[in-house]
Every structure is written in C-alpha cells, then in structure tokens.
Amino acid sequence: MSGVIRLVTEVPGPKSRALLARRAQAVPRGVPAVTPIAVVQADGAVVTDADGNRLIDFGGGIGVVNTGHRHPSVVAAVRAQLDRFAHVCFPVSTYEPYVALAERLNQVTPGSHAKRTFLLNSGAEAVENAVKVARAFTGRQAVVCFEHGFHGRTNLALALTSKVMPYKKGFGPFAPEIYRIPFPYCYRCGEADGQADRRTGGRCCMASRERLEQIFASTVDPDSVAAIIMELELGEGGFVPAPKEYVDALAAFARDHGILFIADEIQTGFGRTGKLFACEHYGLVPDIIITAKSLAGGLPLAAVTGRAEILEAPQPGGLGGTYGGNPLACAAALAVLEAMEAEQLPARAARMGDRIRARFCQWATRHACIGDVRGLGAMIGMELVQDRQSKTPDKMLTVRLQAAALERGVILLSSGTYGNTVRVLAPLSISDEIMDEGLNAVEEALDAVVPSRP
Ligand SMILES: Cc1ncc(COP(=O)(O)O)c(C=O)c1O
C-alpha cells in the first residue's frame, strides 16, 4: 500500500469516540470540536489518531504548524531551552531568546525603519495590545475594522470581530469606539452589480479616495481614528484577499488622516501566502504588524512589532504579562524563522498554492457548486454555493465535504461568515506526494457528496 493515509477503523474510531464522550462530560460545548478525532501523535503533515488511523493534516492546527508538526529543529530548540529554564517572567528578569526574537522580528517584518517588538501568548492578546499602543501613541480612541474580519475571542478582539454566530452571540456588551467598514469581498460585492469581480479583471469599486471618504462620512470621523486593523487576506472570514488597489487607497487615506495601519498577519503570516508576510504582496509597510499562530511552530506565542516611536508610547509597566514571551516559545520561534529561511518555505508555499489552485479550478469545471477559487500563495480557499447564479452559500455541503474528507483520511477546515469556504492550511513543509494524496482524497469526497454535472 502506498501513501501515508492509513485507515484501520472507521473515522472516528472507538477510542476517539470514547475520548470525545469523556470530553463532553468535562469540557463545555462552547469549545468547538471541528473534527471528532482524538490525536496521539503528529509529525510533518501527518496526524495519528487514538485508533491508529493516519490522516493528512490540511488544517495545521488552524495555520499554526507552517513548518510542520514537530519540526526537528523546533523540538531540539525547545528541549535545549527546557534544560536551562522554562520561566522567569520577562518583566522580572531579561533572557536572551526573547531579545533575540524581538531583534529578528524587527529585521524580517516589512520596512527598514527602527522598530520594537514585544511578545504575548495569543493572537487575541496581540490584537488588544496593538490597539492599546495605537491609542497611547495617537491619543485617539476610535478603531476601524472590517466586515468579515476575525481578530480573536477576548472582549476587545470580539468587538473587532465581525461574525456573530458563534463568536459574538450572547457575549456583549462589547468594547466601544469600534467602527466596521465593508471589506472588498469582490465575489460578493454588492456594489456595481459585482462588476468588480476580480475574475472579470474589474477594478475594485471601493478602491478610491472618494469611495473611502463616503464610507467614513457615515461611519466615523477619520481624524478621531487611532488605527485601522486589517487582515490583507481574510482568514476566518473565508480566505478573501483584498485587491491591491484597495489597500493602496486605504493606506494613503490612513496616512493622510494620521491613522495607524495595523496589519493582522496572525493567519497570513510566516510564509503562508508565498511571502513571509502578506504585506509584501501589497508593498505595504504597516505601522504595526501582529503575528501569532505559526510564529512558534505550535507553542503559544504572539508578537506586536512596529515603528519604534509608536511602540515606545506606552509608559513602563503598561505592556507585558506573566507568560508573554515564554522562553520555550521564544526558542521555538527562533528555530521556526531559521527553518523558514533554510527551507525556503515562502517560495514553497507559492508553488504549493499553484498546485492546489489548479486542482480546485479543475474541479470547478465539473462541479457548479464551486463558486469561487481564490487566495494568495498557499492560502487558497474554495467557496461552495448552491448555484453560481444566486451565489447562495452552501454551508451544509461544506460540512458534508469536510466529513467525507475525514472519512477518507484528510483533516479539512472551512471558514467564512457563511461557513461555506473550504480552506487549506496544510504545513508548508508537506511534500508534493502527500499534498496530492490529500487532494485526491478531497476530490473523491467532493465527487461523493455532490453529483457531477455532465
Ligand atoms: C487573523 C486572526 N487574528 C486573530 C486571531 C486570534 O488568535 P488567537 O486564537 O491566538 O487568539 C486569529 C485566530 O484565528 C486570526 O486568524
């Protein structure tokens, strides 16, 4: 038998089901279980479940293991650090891995200006802190975010997050002074009859100073805005890349109004889009860039990096936390950044993206339920619809496809405000053979859940 997928029971098997039953009695249902499997081992792009089934991981722990599960140099770096110390608290005593990582992030993030970086535990915490810093620097309170955006689950991050169900429902009141503007989601653009649809070669209809001024005129005074926070390609919002001309127009608008540009690169970051950061596709140098997820290859770590004068605005003691920049996570992140460079993972992501896109587009010729295929580099999504005319999102089909893929040995994630975008977040270190094996299984799953059109 060739290939890495090995299914020795139905998926989920009895041992996974037993642990999920225990979980249901011990853990609240609010914490989702996207797949019904229990994992006992993960290496590279392959996950082994409690029943001994081997599956290909197209989810990467939601975009966290771009360097692959248990990358050998990440494991070695964490072990070596653990032999020295696991925690002293950076605000109490300084240690080199934190400083080295800050230096490295200052160097690899866009822009050659003087920068500072501080470290936190999660993406949401980085989002909150970026906003704190922006407010401290500008002396302004308002923050502008986007429809379909996702920035985390803490209170301020939730206020910035767009999707109501399941993230926001019942959890208000949310932080004030947050203003939401439309994201340039060309496939579903309500303006100009969707004439801006990228595939028709149209220009984004929101990409002009006049249109931005109109939008702000009924939203918030731009001169009271501390920052705009944006995912250049929506992650949880359905893998929608913003058109370059829109980002150009927005960045110029922000600059002219003294508004800081915060790029949330938590999901787009670390090679996923074919560049180390999505900003690089846009020639954008953000004032603040926030990273997390793949930064530390599986250990919890997040960073806020930005212009030195902005990051120096908060008073001593205003930033930090007990665990932020934990030494084990810093050691892991330094190894991740080395591996990214040594293995040229951003370039690999670009090639991988071409491969995935070609397959998705090929499937679209047979399946009218594939409404759109899009994304930068390996951050490719496929939006499923009931029909191409109405573009009605088909969430149920997406759920069925995920289940059918899992039955065939592939962990597949969805995203999108309407839950109808299939997204690939496989480790960038995955071989072409394993990627093809996974794609073959997803194709088989697609053929099983939706009949082909002649
Ligand atoms: C773009 C973006 N921002 C923020 C977050 C929140 O990160 P965390 O779950 O680590 O708090 C996420 C998580 O998916 C994300 O994709």
The ligand as a Gaussian input file, in Angstrom:
#p B3LYP/6-31G(d) Opt

LIG

0 1
 C       -6.443000      36.962000      11.713000
 C       -6.558000      36.485000      13.133000
 N       -6.435000      37.360000      14.135000
 C       -6.526000      36.972000      15.418000
 C       -6.755000      35.656000      15.751000
 C       -6.857000      35.245000      17.184000
 O       -5.762000      34.452000      17.544000
 P       -5.839000      33.520000      18.837000
 O       -6.823000      32.438000      18.546000
 O       -4.420000      33.015000      19.005000
 O       -6.254000      34.390000      19.964000
 C       -6.895000      34.711000      14.735000
 C       -7.188000      33.300000      15.035000
 O       -7.667000      32.539000      14.230000
 C       -6.800000      35.134000      13.382000
 O       -6.942000      34.274000      12.364000

